[in-house]
């Protein structure tokens, strides 16, 4: 079964526009999400396959509306809840 991230051969998606001299992060929170993911991976909280799968399990409309690092944040919070490290309420409360 295809997931929303598997858009190979599908029509109707706009072209990818490359941004000249694009910064690695467009906002500070993106750098924090990047760093948090690295820590979670190194500490063995989850692995890269689990992380990718959590992104790919996003609801299609949410996936399409999310930026790159919003998808990462979704995956991190999903995995922290699924593994019992934080409750959904704790994650929602910041």
C-alpha positions, -999 to 999 in steps of 0.1 A, spaced: 0 0 0 14 34 -10 17 61 16 14 98 10 51 103 8 54 80 -22 45 104 -49 67 90 -76 49 91 -110 20 111 -96 8 142 -113 -5 175 -99 24 184 -76 42 216 -82 78 217 -93 105 218 -65 119 253 -65 155 255 -53 164 285 -32 198 299 -40 221 299 -10 193 284 11 202 283 48 202 250 66 175 262 89 149 289 82 141 294 119 157 286 152 131 260 161 142 239 131 177 237 144 163 226 178 143 198 161 173 187 142 194 185 174 167 168 194 164 141 167 201 135 168 201 131 206 171 107 204 188 86 178 222 85 196 206 76 229 187 47 212 152 61 220 143 51 184 161 43 153 162 59 118 137 34 104 112 41 132 117 78 126 111 76 89 80 53 95 65 79 119 68 106 93 53 83 66 23 74 89 12 111 91 -23 117 79 -21 126 42 -35 162 46 -12 169 75 18 155 56 11 177 26 6 208 47 37 203 68 72 217 62 102 194 63 110 200 100 73 200 110 73 164 97 104 157 118 88 172 149 56 152 143 77 120 141 96 128 173 65 135 193 47 105 179 76 82 189 80 97 223 43 90 230 43 56 215 73 45 235 58 59 267 85 85 273 60 113 273 22 114 274 3 132 247 -8 157 273 28 164 283 38 168 246 8 191 240 17 212 270 52 219 258 
